[in-house]
Amino acid sequence: MIKTKLFGGYYVGEGKDRKWINIDKEINSFLEQNKVEVIDIKFSSVSFTDDDIQDRALMIYKEVQPNE
């Protein structure tokens, strides 16, 4: 079965506590925890203001069965 998963990279917090949620780490963590065959990844990045950026990645994948 073909499935999709949406990942996001964005800032959280304010001032000195502000940190970037890294989309690469989210994707790599998903791949380490799941047996999947990646079919495609669609990526986009949007800047709402000078300091507000959001990245999105849509992964299209197939779950790998134990015998595959």
All heavy atoms as TSV, in Angstrom:
chain	resi	resn	atom	element	x	y	z
A	1	MET	N	N	0.837	-1.176	0.000
A	1	MET	CA	C	0.000	0.000	0.000
A	1	MET	C	C	0.890	1.250	0.000
A	1	MET	O	O	1.842	1.339	0.757
A	1	MET	CB	C	-0.909	0.001	1.235
A	1	MET	CG	C	-1.679	1.300	1.363
A	1	MET	SD	S	-2.603	1.456	2.889
A	1	MET	CE	C	-4.094	0.648	2.417
A	2	ILE	N	N	0.569	2.201	-0.846
A	2	ILE	CA	C	1.275	3.473	-0.927
A	2	ILE	C	C	0.709	4.414	0.144
A	2	ILE	O	O	-0.504	4.514	0.305
A	2	ILE	CB	C	1.100	4.120	-2.315
A	2	ILE	CG1	C	1.534	3.152	-3.407
A	2	ILE	CG2	C	1.799	5.455	-2.381
A	2	ILE	CD1	C	2.966	3.159	-3.751
A	3	LYS	N	N	1.617	5.084	0.865
A	3	LYS	CA	C	1.207	6.014	1.918
A	3	LYS	C	C	1.980	7.318	1.783
A	3	LYS	O	O	2.949	7.399	1.032
A	3	LYS	CB	C	1.469	5.413	3.292
A	3	LYS	CG	C	0.619	4.196	3.586
A	3	LYS	CD	C	0.812	3.768	5.019
A	3	LYS	CE	C	-0.147	2.628	5.349
A	3	LYS	NZ	N	-0.098	2.289	6.762
A	4	THR	N	N	1.538	8.329	2.549
A	4	THR	CA	C	2.243	9.613	2.592
A	4	THR	C	C	2.463	10.022	4.039
A	4	THR	O	O	1.742	9.602	4.941
A	4	THR	CB	C	1.451	10.727	1.881
A	4	THR	OG1	O	0.203	10.909	2.536
A	4	THR	CG2	C	1.227	10.396	0.417
A	5	LYS	N	N	3.486	10.850	4.261
A	5	LYS	CA	C	3.754	11.423	5.576
A	5	LYS	C	C	4.267	12.830	5.358
A	5	LYS	O	O	5.147	13.068	4.531
A	5	LYS	CB	C	4.782	10.604	6.341
A	5	LYS	CG	C	5.135	11.224	7.679
A	5	LYS	CD	C	5.356	10.188	8.726
A	5	LYS	CE	C	5.749	10.788	10.055
A	5	LYS	NZ	N	4.637	11.323	10.804
A	6	LEU	N	N	3.707	13.783	6.110
A	6	LEU	CA	C	4.093	15.189	6.007
A	6	LEU	C	C	5.049	15.535	7.142
A	6	LEU	O	O	4.772	15.246	8.307
A	6	LEU	CB	C	2.848	16.078	6.077
A	6	LEU	CG	C	3.075	17.569	5.888
A	6	LEU	CD1	C	3.617	17.864	4.488
A	6	LEU	CD2	C	1.781	18.330	6.124
A	7	PHE	N	N	6.169	16.147	6.794
A	7	PHE	CA	C	7.171	16.578	7.762
A	7	PHE	C	C	7.259	18.094	7.724
A	7	PHE	O	O	7.010	18.714	6.692
A	7	PHE	CB	C	8.543	15.995	7.428
A	7	PHE	CG	C	8.588	14.495	7.462
A	7	PHE	CD1	C	8.359	13.763	6.308
A	7	PHE	CD2	C	8.856	13.831	8.634
A	7	PHE	CE1	C	8.404	12.381	6.327
A	7	PHE	CE2	C	8.895	12.440	8.668
A	7	PHE	CZ	C	8.676	11.716	7.511
A	8	GLY	N	N	7.663	18.691	8.856
A	8	GLY	CA	C	7.793	20.138	8.898
A	8	GLY	C	C	9.072	20.578	9.578
A	8	GLY	O	O	9.538	19.957	10.527
A	9	GLY	N	N	9.624	21.665	9.081
A	9	GLY	CA	C	10.761	22.332	9.703
A	9	GLY	C	C	10.315	23.758	9.992
A	9	GLY	O	O	9.802	24.435	9.100
A	10	TYR	N	N	10.500	24.212	11.227
A	10	TYR	CA	C	9.969	25.523	11.603
A	10	TYR	C	C	10.609	25.973	12.912
A	10	TYR	O	O	11.247	25.187	13.625
A	10	TYR	CB	C	8.452	25.456	11.758
A	10	TYR	CG	C	7.984	24.314	12.623
A	10	TYR	CD1	C	7.822	24.464	13.991
A	10	TYR	CD2	C	7.746	23.061	12.069
A	10	TYR	CE1	C	7.436	23.406	14.784
A	10	TYR	CE2	C	7.350	22.002	12.852
A	10	TYR	CZ	C	7.194	22.176	14.216
A	10	TYR	OH	O	6.814	21.121	14.995
A	11	TYR	N	N	10.436	27.248	13.217
A	11	TYR	CA	C	10.918	27.798	14.480
A	11	TYR	C	C	9.851	27.664	15.552
A	11	TYR	O	O	8.664	27.814	15.282
A	11	TYR	CB	C	11.261	29.282	14.330
A	11	TYR	CG	C	12.562	29.533	13.614
A	11	TYR	CD1	C	12.576	29.995	12.314
A	11	TYR	CD2	C	13.776	29.315	14.255
A	11	TYR	CE1	C	13.774	30.235	11.656
A	11	TYR	CE2	C	14.977	29.546	13.600
A	11	TYR	CZ	C	14.964	30.007	12.308
A	11	TYR	OH	O	16.143	30.242	11.662
A	12	VAL	N	N	10.292	27.391	16.790
A	12	VAL	CA	C	9.406	27.400	17.950
A	12	VAL	C	C	10.046	28.261	19.037
A	12	VAL	O	O	11.268	28.373	19.102
A	12	VAL	CB	C	9.129	25.981	18.506
A	12	VAL	CG1	C	8.332	25.155	17.523
A	12	VAL	CG2	C	10.402	25.265	18.883
A	13	GLY	N	N	9.227	28.844	19.867
A	13	GLY	CA	C	9.735	29.656	20.961
A	13	GLY	C	C	9.961	31.101	20.545
A	13	GLY	O	O	9.752	31.483	19.398
A	14	GLU	N	N	10.395	31.879	21.525
A	14	GLU	CA	C	10.633	33.307	21.328
A	14	GLU	C	C	12.002	33.696	21.867
A	14	GLU	O	O	12.520	33.077	22.791
A	14	GLU	CB	C	9.555	34.131	22.053
A	14	GLU	CG	C	8.145	33.918	21.524
A	14	GLU	CD	C	7.924	34.492	20.145
A	14	GLU	OE1	O	8.569	35.510	19.817
A	14	GLU	OE2	O	7.127	33.920	19.383
A	15	GLY	N	N	12.561	34.752	21.308
A	15	GLY	CA	C	13.814	35.316	21.816
A	15	GLY	C	C	14.943	34.319	21.879
A	15	GLY	O	O	15.192	33.579	20.940
A	16	LYS	N	N	15.643	34.302	23.041
A	16	LYS	CA	C	16.784	33.399	23.222
A	16	LYS	C	C	16.363	31.927	23.234
A	16	LYS	O	O	17.178	31.049	22.978
A	16	LYS	CB	C	17.522	33.719	24.525
A	16	LYS	CG	C	18.217	35.051	24.515
A	16	LYS	CD	C	19.111	35.223	25.728
A	16	LYS	CE	C	18.294	35.202	26.991
A	16	LYS	NZ	N	19.094	35.448	28.209
A	17	ASP	N	N	15.101	31.657	23.547
A	17	ASP	CA	C	14.611	30.282	23.608
A	17	ASP	C	C	14.162	29.748	22.246
A	17	ASP	O	O	13.757	28.597	22.128
A	17	ASP	CB	C	13.433	30.190	24.581
A	17	ASP	CG	C	13.847	30.498	26.004
A	17	ASP	OD1	O	15.007	30.196	26.357
A	17	ASP	OD2	O	13.023	31.039	26.750
A	18	ARG	N	N	14.238	30.581	21.223
A	18	ARG	CA	C	13.786	30.175	19.894
A	18	ARG	C	C	14.724	29.132	19.306
A	18	ARG	O	O	15.946	29.280	19.349
A	18	ARG	CB	C	13.729	31.404	18.990
A	18	ARG	CG	C	13.098	31.126	17.677
A	18	ARG	CD	C	12.943	32.400	16.909
A	18	ARG	NE	N	12.394	32.067	15.619
A	18	ARG	CZ	C	11.725	32.872	14.870
A	18	ARG	NH1	N	11.536	34.104	15.253
A	18	ARG	NH2	N	11.261	32.473	13.721
A	19	LYS	N	N	14.153	28.046	18.780
A	19	LYS	CA	C	14.992	27.020	18.153
A	19	LYS	C	C	14.322	26.490	16.894
A	19	LYS	O	O	13.111	26.546	16.744
A	19	LYS	CB	C	15.317	25.891	19.124
A	19	LYS	CG	C	14.180	24.961	19.423
A	19	LYS	CD	C	14.657	23.812	20.289
A	19	LYS	CE	C	13.600	22.737	20.339
A	19	LYS	NZ	N	14.017	21.559	21.059
A	20	TRP	N	N	15.137	25.966	16.011
A	20	TRP	CA	C	14.698	25.434	14.728
A	20	TRP	C	C	14.409	23.955	14.864
A	20	TRP	O	O	15.227	23.188	15.355
A	20	TRP	CB	C	15.779	25.669	13.676
A	20	TRP	CG	C	15.469	25.123	12.325
A	20	TRP	CD1	C	16.033	24.028	11.737
A	20	TRP	CD2	C	14.534	25.632	11.375
A	20	TRP	NE1	N	15.520	23.831	10.484
A	20	TRP	CE2	C	14.589	24.802	10.232
A	20	TRP	CE3	C	13.662	26.700	11.364
A	20	TRP	CZ2	C	13.794	25.013	9.107
A	20	TRP	CZ3	C	12.872	26.918	10.251
A	20	TRP	CH2	C	12.942	26.084	9.138
A	21	ILE	N	N	13.235	23.525	14.436
A	21	ILE	CA	C	12.904	22.104	14.359
A	21	ILE	C	C	13.385	21.642	12.986
A	21	ILE	O	O	12.877	22.076	11.957
A	21	ILE	CB	C	11.384	21.871	14.514
A	21	ILE	CG1	C	10.867	22.451	15.830
A	21	ILE	CG2	C	11.055	20.388	14.380
A	21	ILE	CD1	C	11.491	21.859	17.063
A	22	ASN	N	N	14.377	20.776	12.978
A	22	ASN	CA	C	15.069	20.387	11.751
A	22	ASN	C	C	14.306	19.291	11.010
A	22	ASN	O	O	14.122	18.183	11.521
A	22	ASN	CB	C	16.479	19.909	12.108
A	22	ASN	CG	C	17.355	19.743	10.905
A	22	ASN	OD1	O	16.896	19.325	9.850
A	22	ASN	ND2	N	18.609	20.070	11.058
A	23	ILE	N	N	13.897	19.602	9.802
A	23	ILE	CA	C	13.133	18.656	8.983
A	23	ILE	C	C	13.972	17.421	8.624
A	23	ILE	O	O	13.443	16.314	8.557
A	23	ILE	CB	C	12.593	19.368	7.724
A	23	ILE	CG1	C	11.476	18.552	7.075
A	23	ILE	CG2	C	13.690	19.675	6.738
A	23	ILE	CD1	C	10.733	19.305	5.992
A	24	ASP	N	N	15.282	17.596	8.446
A	24	ASP	CA	C	16.150	16.455	8.131
A	24	ASP	C	C	16.137	15.427	9.256
A	24	ASP	O	O	16.068	14.222	9.007
A	24	ASP	CB	C	17.597	16.913	7.900
A	24	ASP	CG	C	17.759	17.747	6.663
A	24	ASP	OD1	O	16.899	17.649	5.761
A	24	ASP	OD2	O	18.740	18.503	6.582
A	25	LYS	N	N	16.210	15.902	10.500
A	25	LYS	CA	C	16.199	14.984	11.639
A	25	LYS	C	C	14.872	14.241	11.728
A	25	LYS	O	O	14.835	13.056	12.047
A	25	LYS	CB	C	16.475	15.740	12.933
A	25	LYS	CG	C	17.905	16.185	13.053
A	25	LYS	CD	C	18.161	16.883	14.366
A	25	LYS	CE	C	19.603	17.353	14.434
A	25	LYS	NZ	N	19.872	18.088	15.676
A	26	GLU	N	N	13.770	14.928	11.444
A	26	GLU	CA	C	12.458	14.282	11.479
A	26	GLU	C	C	12.365	13.178	10.428
A	26	GLU	O	O	11.899	12.071	10.714
A	26	GLU	CB	C	11.349	15.303	11.251
A	26	GLU	CG	C	11.109	16.219	12.429
A	26	GLU	CD	C	9.856	17.042	12.262
A	26	GLU	OE1	O	8.946	16.635	11.511
A	26	GLU	OE2	O	9.772	18.093	12.899
A	27	ILE	N	N	12.811	13.466	9.212
A	27	ILE	CA	C	12.758	12.476	8.135
A	27	ILE	C	C	13.677	11.291	8.444
A	27	ILE	O	O	13.268	10.132	8.322
A	27	ILE	CB	C	13.120	13.113	6.774
A	27	ILE	CG1	C	12.021	14.098	6.354
A	27	ILE	CG2	C	13.337	12.048	5.706
A	27	ILE	CD1	C	12.367	14.936	5.138
A	28	ASN	N	N	14.908	11.571	8.854
A	28	ASN	CA	C	15.856	10.492	9.151
A	28	ASN	C	C	15.380	9.628	10.310
A	28	ASN	O	O	15.537	8.396	10.282
A	28	ASN	CB	C	17.247	11.057	9.422
A	28	ASN	CG	C	17.898	11.572	8.161
A	28	ASN	OD1	O	17.632	11.084	7.075
A	28	ASN	ND2	N	18.745	12.578	8.301
A	29	SER	N	N	14.787	10.233	11.317
A	29	SER	CA	C	14.247	9.473	12.444
A	29	SER	C	C	13.122	8.548	11.984
A	29	SER	O	O	13.063	7.379	12.378
A	29	SER	CB	C	13.736	10.432	13.520
A	29	SER	OG	O	13.152	9.730	14.572
A	30	PHE	N	N	12.245	9.058	11.134
A	30	PHE	CA	C	11.156	8.231	10.594
A	30	PHE	C	C	11.714	7.045	9.817
A	30	PHE	O	O	11.251	5.914	9.970
A	30	PHE	CB	C	10.252	9.078	9.699
A	30	PHE	CG	C	9.156	8.291	9.038
A	30	PHE	CD1	C	7.985	7.994	9.731
A	30	PHE	CD2	C	9.276	7.848	7.734
A	30	PHE	CE1	C	6.972	7.251	9.134
A	30	PHE	CE2	C	8.270	7.116	7.119
A	30	PHE	CZ	C	7.111	6.820	7.828
A	31	LEU	N	N	12.737	7.293	8.987
A	31	LEU	CA	C	13.325	6.222	8.182
A	31	LEU	C	C	14.019	5.169	9.049
A	31	LEU	O	O	13.989	3.981	8.740
A	31	LEU	CB	C	14.302	6.801	7.158
A	31	LEU	CG	C	13.669	7.640	6.049
A	31	LEU	CD1	C	14.735	8.304	5.204
A	31	LEU	CD2	C	12.725	6.802	5.199
A	32	GLU	N	N	14.651	5.601	10.155
A	32	GLU	CA	C	15.313	4.661	11.053
A	32	GLU	C	C	14.306	3.782	11.796
A	32	GLU	O	O	14.589	2.627	12.088
A	32	GLU	CB	C	16.165	5.419	12.070
A	32	GLU	CG	C	17.410	6.035	11.483
A	32	GLU	CD	C	18.145	6.938	12.462
A	32	GLU	OE1	O	17.723	7.029	13.646
A	32	GLU	OE2	O	19.132	7.562	12.050
A	33	GLN	N	N	13.130	4.331	12.089
A	33	GLN	CA	C	12.144	3.631	12.902
A	33	GLN	C	C	11.157	2.788	12.085
A	33	GLN	O	O	10.407	2.001	12.658
A	33	GLN	CB	C	11.358	4.633	13.755
A	33	GLN	CG	C	12.219	5.347	14.764
A	33	GLN	CD	C	11.476	6.457	15.477
A	33	GLN	OE1	O	10.249	6.523	15.435
A	33	GLN	NE2	N	12.221	7.330	16.126
A	34	ASN	N	N	11.143	2.985	10.771
A	34	ASN	CA	C	10.153	2.304	9.927
A	34	ASN	C	C	10.826	1.658	8.728
A	34	ASN	O	O	11.762	2.206	8.162
A	34	ASN	CB	C	9.107	3.310	9.431
A	34	ASN	CG	C	8.335	3.924	10.569
A	34	ASN	OD1	O	7.391	3.344	11.068
A	34	ASN	ND2	N	8.758	5.102	11.005
A	35	LYS	N	N	10.321	0.493	8.361
A	35	LYS	CA	C	10.829	-0.185	7.164
A	35	LYS	C	C	9.973	0.264	5.984
A	35	LYS	O	O	8.849	-0.221	5.811
A	35	LYS	CB	C	10.780	-1.692	7.341
A	35	LYS	CG	C	11.716	-2.199	8.407
A	35	LYS	CD	C	11.795	-3.699	8.393
A	35	LYS	CE	C	12.691	-4.210	9.465
A	35	LYS	NZ	N	14.092	-4.165	9.155
A	36	VAL	N	N	10.526	1.204	5.218
A	36	VAL	CA	C	9.781	1.753	4.090
A	36	VAL	C	C	10.675	1.869	2.865
A	36	VAL	O	O	11.900	1.937	2.967
A	36	VAL	CB	C	9.177	3.148	4.415
A	36	VAL	CG1	C	8.232	3.075	5.594
A	36	VAL	CG2	C	10.246	4.179	4.657
A	37	GLU	N	N	10.034	1.888	1.725
A	37	GLU	CA	C	10.689	2.178	0.455
A	37	GLU	C	C	10.204	3.564	0.030
A	37	GLU	O	O	9.009	3.756	-0.222
A	37	GLU	CB	C	10.284	1.145	-0.592
A	37	GLU	CG	C	10.799	1.438	-1.976
A	37	GLU	CD	C	10.231	0.476	-3.006
A	37	GLU	OE1	O	9.818	-0.641	-2.654
A	37	GLU	OE2	O	10.201	0.884	-4.185
A	38	VAL	N	N	11.121	4.530	-0.012
A	38	VAL	CA	C	10.747	5.888	-0.396
A	38	VAL	C	C	10.521	5.933	-1.898
A	38	VAL	O	O	11.385	5.524	-2.679
A	38	VAL	CB	C	11.830	6.911	0.017
A	38	VAL	CG1	C	11.469	8.305	-0.463
A	38	VAL	CG2	C	12.027	6.898	1.525
A	39	ILE	N	N	9.368	6.428	-2.293
A	39	ILE	CA	C	9.038	6.577	-3.708
A	39	ILE	C	C	9.430	7.965	-4.184
A	39	ILE	O	O	10.036	8.125	-5.236
A	39	ILE	CB	C	7.542	6.304	-3.953
A	39	ILE	CG1	C	7.227	4.849	-3.591
A	39	ILE	CG2	C	7.147	6.627	-5.384
A	39	ILE	CD1	C	5.766	4.512	-3.551
A	40	ASP	N	N	9.101	8.987	-3.372
A	40	ASP	CA	C	9.412	10.364	-3.746
A	40	ASP	C	C	9.291	11.254	-2.512
A	40	ASP	O	O	8.601	10.907	-1.553
A	40	ASP	CB	C	8.438	10.856	-4.826
A	40	ASP	CG	C	8.937	12.077	-5.581
A	40	ASP	OD1	O	10.069	12.539	-5.322
A	40	ASP	OD2	O	8.188	12.565	-6.446
A	41	ILE	N	N	9.977	12.396	-2.561
A	41	ILE	CA	C	9.831	13.430	-1.535
A	41	ILE	C	C	9.633	14.752	-2.244
A	41	ILE	O	O	10.423	15.123	-3.117
A	41	ILE	CB	C	11.053	13.495	-0.608
A	41	ILE	CG1	C	11.190	12.196	0.189
A	41	ILE	CG2	C	10.944	14.696	0.337
A	41	ILE	CD1	C	12.389	12.133	1.097
A	42	LYS	N	N	8.568	15.443	-1.897
A	42	LYS	CA	C	8.266	16.777	-2.429
A	42	LYS	C	C	8.586	17.783	-1.332
A	42	LYS	O	O	8.107	17.649	-0.198
A	42	LYS	CB	C	6.791	16.901	-2.815
A	42	LYS	CG	C	6.273	15.804	-3.724
A	42	LYS	CD	C	6.865	15.904	-5.080
A	42	LYS	CE	C	6.222	14.871	-6.014
A	42	LYS	NZ	N	6.824	14.842	-7.308
A	43	PHE	N	N	9.401	18.794	-1.635
A	43	PHE	CA	C	9.848	19.759	-0.631
A	43	PHE	C	C	9.417	21.168	-1.013
A	43	PHE	O	O	9.443	21.531	-2.187
A	43	PHE	CB	C	11.380	19.715	-0.516
A	43	PHE	CG	C	11.940	20.711	0.460
A	43	PHE	CD1	C	11.988	20.418	1.799
A	43	PHE	CD2	C	12.406	21.934	0.022
A	43	PHE	CE1	C	12.494	21.332	2.706
A	43	PHE	CE2	C	12.912	22.864	0.912
A	43	PHE	CZ	C	12.954	22.554	2.258
A	44	SER	N	N	9.024	21.950	-0.005
A	44	SER	CA	C	8.748	23.370	-0.246
A	44	SER	C	C	9.157	24.157	0.985
A	44	SER	O	O	9.189	23.652	2.107
A	44	SER	CB	C	7.270	23.607	-0.559
A	44	SER	OG	O	6.479	23.380	0.584
A	45	SER	N	N	9.486	25.426	0.774
A	45	SER	CA	C	9.875	26.320	1.848
A	45	SER	C	C	9.145	27.642	1.647
A	45	SER	O	O	9.085	28.157	0.535
A	45	SER	CB	C	11.390	26.547	1.818
A	45	SER	OG	O	11.785	27.313	2.926
A	46	VAL	N	N	8.586	28.168	2.750
A	46	VAL	CA	C	7.820	29.410	2.687
A	46	VAL	C	C	8.375	30.368	3.732
A	46	VAL	O	O	8.619	29.979	4.876
A	46	VAL	CB	C	6.320	29.153	2.965
A	46	VAL	CG1	C	5.544	30.445	2.981
A	46	VAL	CG2	C	5.751	28.189	1.954
A	47	SER	N	N	8.563	31.622	3.342
A	47	SER	CA	C	8.992	32.659	4.270
A	47	SER	C	C	7.841	33.639	4.447
A	47	SER	O	O	7.444	34.321	3.506
A	47	SER	CB	C	10.219	33.384	3.715
A	47	SER	OG	O	10.575	34.449	4.564
A	48	PHE	N	N	7.293	33.689	5.665
A	48	PHE	CA	C	6.182	34.589	5.949
A	48	PHE	C	C	6.683	35.991	6.282
A	48	PHE	O	O	6.078	36.982	5.926
A	48	PHE	CB	C	5.338	34.049	7.108
A	48	PHE	CG	C	4.675	32.750	6.767
A	48	PHE	CD1	C	5.195	31.554	7.228
A	48	PHE	CD2	C	3.546	32.714	5.965
A	48	PHE	CE1	C	4.592	30.351	6.908
A	48	PHE	CE2	C	2.940	31.521	5.638
A	48	PHE	CZ	C	3.472	30.334	6.107
A	49	THR	N	N	7.795	36.071	7.008
A	49	THR	CA	C	8.463	37.338	7.328
A	49	THR	C	C	9.958	37.069	7.285
A	49	THR	O	O	10.386	35.945	7.019
A	49	THR	CB	C	8.071	37.851	8.735
A	49	THR	OG1	O	8.516	36.899	9.701
A	49	THR	CG2	C	6.575	38.061	8.859
A	50	ASP	N	N	10.759	38.080	7.588
A	50	ASP	CA	C	12.210	37.896	7.553
A	50	ASP	C	C	12.698	36.801	8.502
A	50	ASP	O	O	13.693	36.158	8.252
A	50	ASP	CB	C	12.925	39.206	7.897
A	50	ASP	CG	C	12.792	40.232	6.781
A	50	ASP	OD1	O	12.478	39.830	5.645
A	50	ASP	OD2	O	12.998	41.417	7.050
A	51	ASP	N	N	12.001	36.609	9.605
A	51	ASP	CA	C	12.471	35.629	10.580
A	51	ASP	C	C	11.480	34.498	10.829
A	51	ASP	O	O	11.568	33.800	11.821
A	51	ASP	CB	C	12.823	36.320	11.900
A	51	ASP	CG	C	11.615	37.015	12.527
A	51	ASP	OD1	O	10.588	37.156	11.847
A	51	ASP	OD2	O	11.715	37.403	13.700
A	52	ASP	N	N	10.533	34.302	9.934
A	52	ASP	CA	C	9.565	33.212	10.085
A	52	ASP	C	C	9.539	32.376	8.809
A	52	ASP	O	O	8.954	32.762	7.811
A	52	ASP	CB	C	8.171	33.760	10.387
A	52	ASP	CG	C	7.184	32.671	10.754
A	52	ASP	OD1	O	7.620	31.530	11.030
A	52	ASP	OD2	O	5.974	32.942	10.768
A	53	ILE	N	N	10.214	31.239	8.875
A	53	ILE	CA	C	10.334	30.338	7.724
A	53	ILE	C	C	9.731	28.992	8.106
A	53	ILE	O	O	9.859	28.547	9.238
A	53	ILE	CB	C	11.812	30.136	7.336
A	53	ILE	CG1	C	12.439	31.469	6.952
A	53	ILE	CG2	C	11.954	29.123	6.213
A	53	ILE	CD1	C	13.937	31.404	6.786
A	54	GLN	N	N	9.067	28.361	7.161
A	54	GLN	CA	C	8.555	27.020	7.379
A	54	GLN	C	C	8.921	26.152	6.182
A	54	GLN	O	O	8.725	26.559	5.042
A	54	GLN	CB	C	7.040	27.022	7.571
A	54	GLN	CG	C	6.589	27.678	8.837
A	54	GLN	CD	C	5.094	27.527	9.062
A	54	GLN	OE1	O	4.361	27.028	8.224
A	54	GLN	NE2	N	4.649	27.961	10.214
A	55	ASP	N	N	9.475	24.987	6.462
A	55	ASP	CA	C	9.773	23.990	5.434
A	55	ASP	C	C	8.760	22.871	5.564
A	55	ASP	O	O	8.337	22.523	6.661
A	55	ASP	CB	C	11.163	23.389	5.623
A	55	ASP	CG	C	12.283	24.387	5.388
A	55	ASP	OD1	O	12.036	25.389	4.699
A	55	ASP	OD2	O	13.389	24.162	5.895
A	56	ARG	N	N	8.396	22.295	4.444
A	56	ARG	CA	C	7.492	21.148	4.436
A	56	ARG	C	C	8.043	20.126	3.448
A	56	ARG	O	O	8.559	20.478	2.390
A	56	ARG	CB	C	6.076	21.537	3.985
A	56	ARG	CG	C	5.371	22.471	4.921
A	56	ARG	CD	C	4.889	21.714	6.152
A	56	ARG	NE	N	4.132	22.572	7.031
A	56	ARG	CZ	C	4.598	23.060	8.161
A	56	ARG	NH1	N	5.822	22.810	8.531
A	56	ARG	NH2	N	3.846	23.812	8.935
A	57	ALA	N	N	7.907	18.859	3.804
A	57	ALA	CA	C	8.288	17.773	2.908
A	57	ALA	C	C	7.205	16.703	2.986
A	57	ALA	O	O	6.816	16.287	4.073
A	57	ALA	CB	C	9.637	17.191	3.292
A	58	LEU	N	N	6.723	16.305	1.837
A	58	LEU	CA	C	5.747	15.228	1.745
A	58	LEU	C	C	6.466	14.001	1.209
A	58	LEU	O	O	6.979	14.014	0.089
A	58	LEU	CB	C	4.593	15.602	0.821
A	58	LEU	CG	C	3.548	14.507	0.619
A	58	LEU	CD1	C	2.763	14.286	1.919
A	58	LEU	CD2	C	2.612	14.852	-0.513
A	59	MET	N	N	6.535	12.970	2.045
A	59	MET	CA	C	7.176	11.729	1.630
A	59	MET	C	C	6.097	10.769	1.141
A	59	MET	O	O	5.107	10.523	1.825
A	59	MET	CB	C	7.934	11.086	2.791
A	59	MET	CG	C	8.577	9.756	2.426
A	59	MET	SD	S	9.293	8.880	3.846
A	59	MET	CE	C	10.588	9.996	4.304
A	60	ILE	N	N	6.310	10.227	-0.037
A	60	ILE	CA	C	5.449	9.188	-0.586
A	60	ILE	C	C	6.250	7.894	-0.472
A	60	ILE	O	O	7.386	7.819	-0.946
A	60	ILE	CB	C	5.090	9.493	-2.056
A	60	ILE	CG1	C	4.424	10.871	-2.153
A	60	ILE	CG2	C	4.187	8.407	-2.631
A	60	ILE	CD1	C	4.328	11.419	-3.559
A	61	TYR	N	N	5.660	6.911	0.192
A	61	TYR	CA	C	6.423	5.699	0.471
A	61	TYR	C	C	5.534	4.459	0.445
A	61	TYR	O	O	4.311	4.539	0.446
A	61	TYR	CB	C	7.120	5.807	1.829
A	61	TYR	CG	C	6.174	5.832	3.015
A	61	TYR	CD1	C	5.854	4.655	3.688
A	61	TYR	CD2	C	5.612	7.013	3.470
A	61	TYR	CE1	C	4.998	4.662	4.775
A	61	TYR	CE2	C	4.757	7.038	4.560
A	61	TYR	CZ	C	4.452	5.862	5.207
A	61	TYR	OH	O	3.599	5.871	6.272
A	62	LYS	N	N	6.216	3.333	0.438
A	62	LYS	CA	C	5.548	2.035	0.492
A	62	LYS	C	C	6.113	1.288	1.691
A	62	LYS	O	O	7.339	1.247	1.879
A	62	LYS	CB	C	5.835	1.257	-0.799
A	62	LYS	CG	C	5.237	-0.124	-0.836
A	62	LYS	CD	C	5.605	-0.806	-2.141
A	62	LYS	CE	C	5.175	-2.258	-2.116
A	62	LYS	NZ	N	5.647	-2.993	-3.291
A	63	GLU	N	N	5.221	0.733	2.518
A	63	GLU	CA	C	5.694	-0.083	3.635
A	63	GLU	C	C	6.312	-1.359	3.109
A	63	GLU	O	O	5.760	-2.004	2.201
A	63	GLU	CB	C	4.545	-0.395	4.585
A	63	GLU	CG	C	4.040	0.829	5.331
A	63	GLU	CD	C	2.917	0.497	6.279
A	63	GLU	OE1	O	2.092	-0.389	5.970
A	63	GLU	OE2	O	2.849	1.151	7.329
A	64	VAL	N	N	7.455	-1.735	3.646
A	64	VAL	CA	C	8.154	-2.951	3.222
A	64	VAL	C	C	7.711	-4.083	4.131
A	64	VAL	O	O	7.806	-3.985	5.361
A	64	VAL	CB	C	9.679	-2.758	3.287
A	64	VAL	CG1	C	10.392	-4.048	2.940
A	64	VAL	CG2	C	10.101	-1.628	2.360
A	65	GLN	N	N	7.250	-5.147	3.542
A	65	GLN	CA	C	6.838	-6.332	4.288
A	65	GLN	C	C	8.078	-7.141	4.662
A	65	GLN	O	O	9.082	-7.113	3.961
A	65	GLN	CB	C	5.871	-7.174	3.439
A	65	GLN	CG	C	4.621	-6.444	3.019
A	65	GLN	CD	C	3.827	-5.901	4.201
A	65	GLN	OE1	O	3.676	-6.576	5.208
A	65	GLN	NE2	N	3.350	-4.676	4.093
A	66	PRO	N	N	8.034	-7.903	5.747
A	66	PRO	CA	C	9.209	-8.668	6.194
A	66	PRO	C	C	9.823	-9.570	5.117
A	66	PRO	O	O	11.014	-9.793	5.112
A	66	PRO	CB	C	8.662	-9.511	7.352
A	66	PRO	CG	C	7.450	-8.779	7.818
A	66	PRO	CD	C	6.896	-8.075	6.622
A	67	ASN	N	N	9.013	-10.093	4.201
A	67	ASN	CA	C	9.529	-10.996	3.159
A	67	ASN	C	C	10.105	-10.278	1.965
A	67	ASN	O	O	10.646	-10.921	1.070
A	67	ASN	CB	C	8.406	-11.930	2.700
A	67	ASN	CG	C	7.916	-12.838	3.808
A	67	ASN	OD1	O	8.619	-13.045	4.803
A	67	ASN	ND2	N	6.719	-13.361	3.674
A	68	GLU	N	N	9.970	-8.965	1.914
A	68	GLU	CA	C	10.445	-8.226	0.726
A	68	GLU	C	C	11.900	-7.849	0.867
A	68	GLU	O	O	12.420	-7.542	1.844
A	68	GLU	CB	C	9.589	-6.966	0.519
A	68	GLU	CG	C	8.199	-7.293	0.086
A	68	GLU	CD	C	7.363	-6.036	-0.192
A	68	GLU	OE1	O	7.908	-5.051	-0.701
A	68	GLU	OE2	O	6.183	-6.069	0.114
